[in-house]
Amino acid sequence: MNKGNSDAYRANAADCMKLAALANGSTTRLVFLNMAKAWLRLADHAELSKRYHADKDGSGKSPNQATSCEESRDHDREA
């Protein structure tokens, strides 16, 4: 997975948040917000995976420098 994937996933999350803002019903809004959270989690996972594999190859950051749980919670709050 590359940086482009995580950027695309974050763009999808942003699109879902925009759709949530335009949604007429609360159920529809909630569906879009949950989809945005899922896209953000997928983006985080893609970045963590890339860092892990780069570390295994000796060319990247340590998995300990990956996104923290607090950062993931921040994404959840934004959505």
Stockholm file with secondary structure:
# STOCKHOLM 1.0

chainA/1-79         MNKGNSDAYRANAADCMKLAALANGSTTRLVFLNMAKAWLRLADHAELSKRYHADKDGSGKSPNQATSCEESRDHDREA
#=GR chainA/1-79 SS CCHHHHHHHHHHHHHHHHHHHHCSSHHHHHHHHHHHHHHHHHHHHHHHHHHHHHHHTTSSCCGGGSCCHHHHHHHHHHC
#=GC SS_cons        CCHHHHHHHHHHHHHHHHHHHHCSSHHHHHHHHHHHHHHHHHHHHHHHHHHHHHHHTTSSCCGGGSCCHHHHHHHHHHC
//
